[in-house]
Amino acid sequence: MDSRTEPAEREPDITVREPDATAVRKPDTSARPPLVRELLLVAGLFLVYKFGRQLANGHTGEAFHNAHRVWNAERTLHLPGEGAVQNALMSSDTLIHVANTYYAAVHFPATLLFLVWLYLRRPRHYVWTRRVLAALTAAALLLHLGFPLAPPRLLDAAHLVDTAQVYGPSVYASEPATDTMANQFAAMPSLHFGWALMLAVGMIVATSSRWRWLWLLHPLATLLVVVGTANHYWLDAIVASALLGVALAVIRLPRAGRSLVVRRSAPAPELVASGAGR
Protein backbone atom coordinates (compact mmCIF):
# COMPACT_ATOMS: atom_id res chain seq x y z
CA MET A 1 0.00 0.00 0.00
CA ASP A 2 1.14 3.52 -0.73
CA SER A 3 2.81 4.82 2.43
CA ARG A 4 1.12 8.19 2.00
CA THR A 5 -2.20 6.64 2.95
CA GLU A 6 -0.98 4.46 5.80
CA PRO A 7 -1.86 5.52 9.35
CA ALA A 8 0.84 7.36 11.26
CA GLU A 9 0.10 5.20 14.29
CA ARG A 10 -0.53 1.96 12.42
CA GLU A 11 -3.34 -0.30 13.52
CA PRO A 12 -2.41 -3.96 14.03
CA ASP A 13 -3.19 -6.02 10.93
CA ILE A 14 -3.86 -9.64 10.16
CA THR A 15 -1.75 -10.75 7.20
CA VAL A 16 -3.25 -13.62 5.27
CA ARG A 17 -1.06 -15.47 2.77
CA GLU A 18 -3.06 -16.90 -0.09
CA PRO A 19 -2.04 -20.08 -1.97
CA ASP A 20 -0.37 -18.01 -4.68
CA ALA A 21 1.96 -16.54 -2.01
CA THR A 22 0.34 -13.09 -2.17
CA ALA A 23 -0.11 -11.32 1.15
CA VAL A 24 -3.45 -9.72 1.92
CA ARG A 25 -3.57 -7.23 4.78
CA LYS A 26 -6.82 -7.04 6.64
CA PRO A 27 -7.66 -4.70 9.54
CA ASP A 28 -7.50 -6.30 12.97
CA THR A 29 -10.92 -5.92 14.51
CA SER A 30 -9.86 -7.11 17.97
CA ALA A 31 -9.50 -3.49 19.17
CA ARG A 32 -12.99 -2.59 18.00
CA PRO A 33 -15.51 -2.45 20.88
CA PRO A 34 -19.00 -3.93 20.42
CA LEU A 35 -21.17 -1.69 18.26
CA VAL A 36 -24.31 -1.82 20.40
CA ARG A 37 -22.37 -0.95 23.53
CA GLU A 38 -20.73 2.00 21.80
CA LEU A 39 -24.04 3.30 20.48
CA LEU A 40 -25.57 3.14 23.95
CA LEU A 41 -22.47 4.70 25.51
CA VAL A 42 -22.26 7.61 23.08
CA ALA A 43 -26.01 8.24 23.24
CA GLY A 44 -25.88 8.12 27.04
CA LEU A 45 -23.00 10.58 27.20
CA PHE A 46 -24.84 12.93 24.85
CA LEU A 47 -28.03 12.81 26.95
CA VAL A 48 -26.10 13.40 30.16
CA TYR A 49 -24.41 16.41 28.60
CA LYS A 50 -27.69 17.85 27.27
CA PHE A 51 -29.37 17.35 30.65
CA GLY A 52 -26.41 18.86 32.45
CA ARG A 53 -26.47 21.96 30.24
CA GLN A 54 -30.13 22.43 31.06
CA LEU A 55 -29.23 22.39 34.76
CA ALA A 56 -27.05 25.42 34.08
CA ASN A 57 -30.07 27.43 32.92
CA GLY A 58 -31.60 30.07 35.12
CA HIS A 59 -28.44 32.02 35.98
CA THR A 60 -29.07 34.93 33.64
CA GLY A 61 -27.73 37.67 35.91
CA GLU A 62 -24.54 35.77 36.67
CA ALA A 63 -24.12 34.89 32.99
CA PHE A 64 -24.19 38.55 31.95
CA HIS A 65 -21.91 39.54 34.81
CA ASN A 66 -19.38 36.95 33.65
CA ALA A 67 -19.79 38.15 30.07
CA HIS A 68 -18.69 41.66 31.07
CA ARG A 69 -15.70 40.18 32.90
CA VAL A 70 -14.66 38.12 29.88
CA TRP A 71 -15.13 41.05 27.52
CA ASN A 72 -13.03 43.33 29.72
CA ALA A 73 -10.38 40.63 30.14
CA GLU A 74 -10.04 40.32 26.37
CA ARG A 75 -9.56 44.06 26.05
CA THR A 76 -6.96 43.97 28.82
CA LEU A 77 -5.14 41.16 27.01
CA HIS A 78 -5.35 43.15 23.76
CA LEU A 79 -7.03 40.30 21.92
CA PRO A 80 -8.42 41.24 18.50
CA GLY A 81 -12.00 42.39 18.54
CA GLU A 82 -14.65 39.86 17.55
CA GLY A 83 -16.28 42.63 15.53
CA ALA A 84 -13.48 42.57 12.94
CA VAL A 85 -14.30 38.97 12.04
CA GLN A 86 -18.02 39.67 12.00
CA ASN A 87 -17.62 42.69 9.73
CA ALA A 88 -15.65 40.57 7.27
CA LEU A 89 -18.36 37.90 7.21
CA MET A 90 -21.15 40.44 6.92
CA SER A 91 -19.54 42.02 3.87
CA SER A 92 -21.52 39.48 1.86
CA ASP A 93 -25.02 38.12 2.54
CA THR A 94 -23.94 34.80 1.04
CA LEU A 95 -20.85 34.60 3.23
CA ILE A 96 -22.68 35.27 6.48
CA HIS A 97 -25.41 32.81 5.52
CA VAL A 98 -22.75 30.16 4.86
CA ALA A 99 -21.17 30.93 8.25
CA ASN A 100 -24.50 30.55 10.04
CA THR A 101 -25.16 27.27 8.20
CA TYR A 102 -21.69 26.00 9.08
CA TYR A 103 -22.33 26.76 12.75
CA ALA A 104 -25.74 25.09 12.71
CA ALA A 105 -25.17 22.08 10.48
CA VAL A 106 -21.52 20.95 10.59
CA HIS A 107 -20.75 20.53 14.30
CA PHE A 108 -22.53 17.27 15.13
CA PRO A 109 -22.52 15.55 11.69
CA ALA A 110 -18.78 16.11 11.20
CA THR A 111 -17.98 14.71 14.64
CA LEU A 112 -20.29 11.73 14.09
CA LEU A 113 -18.79 10.88 10.70
CA PHE A 114 -15.32 11.22 12.21
CA LEU A 115 -16.14 8.71 14.96
CA VAL A 116 -17.81 6.30 12.54
CA TRP A 117 -14.78 6.34 10.23
CA LEU A 118 -12.41 5.73 13.13
CA TYR A 119 -14.61 2.91 14.45
CA LEU A 120 -14.58 1.16 11.07
CA ARG A 121 -11.02 1.87 9.92
CA ARG A 122 -8.96 2.77 13.02
CA PRO A 123 -10.55 1.00 16.04
CA ARG A 124 -7.66 1.75 18.37
CA HIS A 125 -7.78 5.44 17.48
CA TYR A 126 -11.55 5.40 17.92
CA VAL A 127 -11.30 4.25 21.54
CA TRP A 128 -8.69 6.91 22.27
CA THR A 129 -10.71 9.65 20.56
CA ARG A 130 -13.93 8.72 22.30
CA ARG A 131 -12.19 8.91 25.67
CA VAL A 132 -10.64 12.30 24.88
CA LEU A 133 -13.94 13.74 23.64
CA ALA A 134 -15.76 12.41 26.71
CA ALA A 135 -13.18 13.97 29.04
CA LEU A 136 -13.30 17.28 27.18
CA THR A 137 -17.08 17.36 27.21
CA ALA A 138 -17.26 16.48 30.92
CA ALA A 139 -14.83 19.28 31.77
CA ALA A 140 -16.84 21.67 29.62
CA LEU A 141 -20.04 20.69 31.43
CA LEU A 142 -18.47 21.41 34.81
CA LEU A 143 -17.37 24.83 33.56
CA HIS A 144 -20.83 25.53 32.16
CA LEU A 145 -22.31 24.75 35.56
CA GLY A 146 -19.77 26.81 37.53
CA PHE A 147 -19.28 29.68 35.10
CA PRO A 148 -22.44 30.54 33.15
CA LEU A 149 -21.59 32.93 30.35
CA ALA A 150 -23.73 34.93 27.94
CA PRO A 151 -22.37 34.89 24.37
CA PRO A 152 -21.19 38.16 22.79
CA ARG A 153 -24.30 38.34 20.58
CA LEU A 154 -26.32 38.96 23.75
CA LEU A 155 -23.89 41.42 25.32
CA ASP A 156 -24.78 45.06 24.64
CA ALA A 157 -21.22 46.23 25.34
CA ALA A 158 -19.94 44.09 22.44
CA HIS A 159 -22.11 45.88 19.84
CA LEU A 160 -22.31 42.72 17.77
CA VAL A 161 -25.12 41.37 15.60
CA ASP A 162 -26.92 38.10 16.27
CA THR A 163 -26.30 37.00 12.69
CA ALA A 164 -28.31 33.79 12.99
CA GLN A 165 -31.46 35.67 13.99
CA VAL A 166 -30.95 38.36 11.33
CA TYR A 167 -29.78 36.27 8.37
CA GLY A 168 -30.58 32.67 9.38
CA PRO A 169 -30.50 29.82 9.88
CA SER A 170 -30.64 29.81 13.67
CA VAL A 171 -30.56 26.90 16.11
CA TYR A 172 -31.54 29.02 19.11
CA ALA A 173 -34.81 30.55 20.24
CA SER A 174 -35.09 34.32 19.91
CA GLU A 175 -35.63 34.59 23.69
CA PRO A 176 -32.72 32.88 25.49
CA ALA A 177 -34.49 32.76 28.84
CA THR A 178 -37.34 30.69 27.36
CA ASP A 179 -35.21 28.40 25.20
CA THR A 180 -36.06 24.84 26.25
CA MET A 181 -33.87 23.16 23.61
CA ALA A 182 -30.48 24.69 24.39
CA ASN A 183 -28.69 26.61 27.12
CA GLN A 184 -27.59 29.86 25.52
CA PHE A 185 -25.63 30.87 28.63
CA ALA A 186 -22.98 28.17 28.25
CA ALA A 187 -20.52 29.92 25.96
CA MET A 188 -17.29 28.89 27.73
CA PRO A 189 -15.65 26.74 26.58
CA SER A 190 -16.61 26.48 22.93
CA LEU A 191 -17.25 22.81 22.23
CA HIS A 192 -17.81 23.72 18.60
CA PHE A 193 -14.14 24.63 18.47
CA GLY A 194 -12.93 21.96 20.91
CA TRP A 195 -14.54 19.09 19.01
CA ALA A 196 -13.38 20.50 15.67
CA LEU A 197 -9.81 20.72 16.96
CA MET A 198 -9.95 17.12 18.23
CA LEU A 199 -11.26 16.00 14.85
CA ALA A 200 -8.21 17.54 13.19
CA VAL A 201 -5.82 16.10 15.77
CA GLY A 202 -7.41 12.65 15.46
CA MET A 203 -7.20 12.61 11.67
CA ILE A 204 -3.61 13.82 11.69
CA VAL A 205 -2.59 11.11 14.16
CA ALA A 206 -4.59 8.32 12.50
CA THR A 207 -3.32 8.96 8.96
CA SER A 208 0.00 9.75 7.36
CA SER A 209 -1.04 11.33 4.07
CA ARG A 210 1.06 14.33 3.14
CA TRP A 211 -2.24 16.27 2.98
CA ARG A 212 -3.40 15.34 6.49
CA TRP A 213 -2.43 18.73 7.93
CA LEU A 214 -5.21 20.27 5.86
CA TRP A 215 -7.59 18.92 8.50
CA LEU A 216 -6.53 21.93 10.57
CA LEU A 217 -8.66 24.03 8.22
CA HIS A 218 -11.75 22.64 9.94
CA PRO A 219 -11.00 24.07 13.42
CA LEU A 220 -9.73 27.27 11.79
CA ALA A 221 -12.98 27.70 9.87
CA THR A 222 -14.95 26.79 12.99
CA LEU A 223 -13.07 29.41 15.03
CA LEU A 224 -13.82 32.16 12.51
CA VAL A 225 -17.47 31.06 12.34
CA VAL A 226 -18.15 30.90 16.08
CA VAL A 227 -16.47 34.27 16.63
CA GLY A 228 -17.87 35.96 13.53
CA THR A 229 -21.43 34.90 14.30
CA ALA A 230 -20.97 36.29 17.85
CA ASN A 231 -21.69 32.94 19.48
CA HIS A 232 -18.34 32.80 21.26
CA TYR A 233 -15.48 34.94 22.52
CA TRP A 234 -11.85 34.31 21.64
CA LEU A 235 -11.33 33.17 25.22
CA ASP A 236 -13.96 30.45 24.77
CA ALA A 237 -11.79 28.84 22.10
CA ILE A 238 -8.60 29.37 24.12
CA VAL A 239 -10.11 27.63 27.15
CA ALA A 240 -11.37 24.77 24.94
CA SER A 241 -7.85 24.34 23.55
CA ALA A 242 -6.38 24.25 27.05
CA LEU A 243 -8.86 21.62 28.23
CA LEU A 244 -8.20 19.52 25.15
CA GLY A 245 -4.46 19.80 25.75
CA VAL A 246 -4.88 18.47 29.28
CA ALA A 247 -7.07 15.61 28.06
CA LEU A 248 -4.51 14.66 25.39
CA ALA A 249 -1.70 14.75 27.94
CA VAL A 250 -3.55 12.46 30.34
CA ILE A 251 -5.22 10.05 27.91
CA ARG A 252 -2.65 8.27 25.78
CA LEU A 253 -3.24 6.36 22.57
CA PRO A 254 -3.43 2.62 23.38
CA ARG A 255 -0.51 0.61 22.09
CA ALA A 256 -1.02 -1.63 19.12
CA GLY A 257 -1.11 -5.33 19.74
CA ARG A 258 1.11 -7.76 17.89
CA SER A 259 0.18 -8.46 14.29
CA LEU A 260 -1.23 -11.90 13.71
CA VAL A 261 0.12 -13.73 10.64
CA VAL A 262 -2.11 -16.44 9.25
CA ARG A 263 -0.68 -18.56 6.46
CA ARG A 264 -3.06 -20.33 4.15
CA SER A 265 -0.64 -22.30 1.98
CA ALA A 266 -1.47 -24.65 -0.84
CA PRO A 267 -1.44 -28.39 0.09
CA ALA A 268 1.93 -30.07 -0.22
CA PRO A 269 2.41 -31.84 -3.59
CA GLU A 270 3.18 -35.22 -1.98
CA LEU A 271 -0.05 -35.09 0.01
CA VAL A 272 -2.04 -34.34 -3.11
CA ALA A 273 -0.36 -37.21 -4.95
CA SER A 274 -0.97 -39.68 -2.14
CA GLY A 275 -4.55 -38.61 -1.88
CA ALA A 276 -5.03 -39.13 -5.62
CA GLY A 277 -3.48 -42.63 -5.38
CA ARG A 278 -5.94 -43.67 -2.72
N, C-alpha and C positions, 0 to 999 in steps of 0.2 A: 504494500500500500504506500501511496505517496506520503512521505514524512510530513508534508505540510498540512495534512489533514488528520494526523495522528494526535491523540490527546497529549497534552504536556505532562500530565500525571496519568500515565497509562493505566487503564483498567486491566485487571487480570483477564487473560484469554484462555480458551480451550483450543488447542491446536489439534485438528483431526487430519490424519494422513490417509488419503484415499489410496485405493489399490494401484493407481498409476503414479504413486509417489508424490503427488501434489499435496501441498499443505493448505488446509482451509482454516482460517482463523474465525472463531465464533466468540461473541461476547460471553463472558462468564456471568451467569445470572445468580450466582450464589450470594452476591452482595445486595441483591435487590429484595427489599422487604415485601411482604405480602400486599397485594394491591388493595384489598378490601380494608385491611388495617390502616393503610396509608390514607385512603379516602376518608375514613372515619376520623383519623387523627387530624388531618388538615382541616376538615369541616368543623371538628370540635374546637380547634384552636381559633378558627375564624369566628365562630359564634361567641367564644369567650371574649375575644377582643372586641367584637361589636357590642356585646353586653357591657363590658367594662367601660367602653367609651361613653355609653349612655349613662353610666353611673357618674361620669364627670360633668354631666349637664347640670344646669342650675346654679352655676357660679359666675353669673354674668358680670357682676361688679368686680370680682377678683380678676376675671379674664381681661377686662379692659384696663384695670390697674397694671397688670403684668404686661399688657401690650404697650402701654406708655413707657414702662421700664425698658422693654426690649428695644423700642424705637429710639429712646434716648441713648441706650448703650451702643447701638449701631452708629449713631452720630458721634459719640465719644470715640469710638474705635475707627472713625473715618471710613466706614464701609461705604461702597457706592450706593447711591439711592436706588431703591426699587423702582422709582418713577422713570428712571432712564430706560430700563428694560421695557416697562409698560409703554412708554411713548414710542419706542421702536416697533413694538408689536401693533400698536394702534395706528401706525402710519398707513396700514392697509386693512380694509374690512376683511378681506380673505385671510390675511395672516393672523389676525386676532381670532377669527372664527376657527382656524386650524389649531391655534394654541388652546382654545377652550375645549375643542374636541379631543385633542391629545390628552389634556388633563382628565377629561371625563371618561374616555374610552380606552386608553392604552394601559393604565396602571395595573388593573387586575388581569386582563387577558394576557398581557406580555409576561407577567410573573407566572401565571398558570401554564402557559406554553413552555416557558423556561423549565419549570419543574417537571412537566410531562416529558420533555426531551431528555432531561437528565435521568429520569426514572427509566426510560427505555434504552438509552444509549450509554449513560455513565452512572450506573447505580451507586457506586461508591461516592461519587461527587454529589449525587442527589441526597444521600443521607446527611452528608456534611452541610450542604446548602440548606436543607430543611431545618437542621439544628440551628444554624446561624440566623436564619430568618425568624425562627421562633424566639430565639434569645433577643434579637433586635426588637421584635414586636412587643415582647413582654416588657422590656425596658422602656419602650415608648409608651406603653399603657400606664406604667407607674408614673411616668413624667406627666402624662395627660391628667392623671388623677391628682397629682401634687402641685402641678403648675398649669392651671387652665390659662389659655392664651387666645385672645381674639385675633383673627388674621388681619393683615394690613388693610384689606378691602373694607373692613368694618371700623377702622380707626380713623376718626376725623382728622387727627393731626398728620396723617400720612398723605392726605389729599390724593388718594388713588381711586380708580374706577373699579367697581365690581363688574369686570368684563363679561363674566358668564351671564349675569342678569341683564346686561345691556345688549350684548351681541348674541348670546347663546352659543352652544347649549349649556345648561346649568344642571348640576347634580344636587344642588342645595335649595332648600325652601327660601323664599324671599324674606321670611321672618325667622332669624336664627333661633330665637327663644322658643318658637313653636315647632321647630323642625324635629319630627319624631324618627326620621330615618338616619340622621347623621348628627354628630356633635360638632358644631362649627366652632367651638371654643377649645379645640385640641390641635392647635397649629404647630406646637413644638413637641417633639421633632417632626420633620416632614418625612412620613413614611413613603410618600410618593418618590422622594429623592433617595431615601435609604434603600428601598427595595430595588430601584433602578440601578443604583450603584452596585448592589450585591449581584444583580443580574450580570452586569458587565464583568465584575470580578470572577464570578462563577464560570462564565464563558471563556474568559481569558485563561483561567487555570485548567479548565477541562479540555481545551483544544490547543493546538499548536500551529494553526494556520498563520501565515505571515500577516493576514488581514485581521486577526483576532482583536487587535487593539482598537479597531473601529467600533467595537462594542461600547467603548467609552462615550461615543456620541449619544447613546441613549440617556445616561444620567446627565450629560451636558444639556441635551435638549429638554429633559425633564426639569432641570434647575432653572433654565430660562423661562419655561412655561409656568412653573409654580410661583416664581417671583413676578413675572410679567403680568400674570392674571391676578396678582395681589392676594393669592391664597396663602402665601408663606413669606416670611422674612428670610434674609440671608442667614441669620443665626439659626433658623430652623434646620437648614441644610447642613450647617456646620456641626450642630449638635448631633444630627443623624449620622454624619460621617464619623464623629468621635465614638458614638455608641457602636457603630459597625466595626470600627477599628478594634475596640475592646473585645467584641464578640469573636472576631477573626483571630485575635491573639490567644484567646482562651480555648476556642473550639478548633482543634486541628483536624486536617483531612485524614481519615482513616487510612492506614497503610494497606497496600494491595497484597492480597494473598498470593501464594505461589501459583504459577500457571500450571494447569493440568494438561499433560500431553497424552492424547489417546491415539494409538496407532491401529489403523484398520488395514492390515496388509493383505495382499492376495494369498490364497492358500499355497503352501509349498508344493512344487512340482511333483515331488515323490509321493506326497499324500494324494494328489489328484490321480496319479498313475495307478497307485495301489487301489484306490477306490474304484477306478474304471475296471481293473482286473477282476475285482470281486463281482 
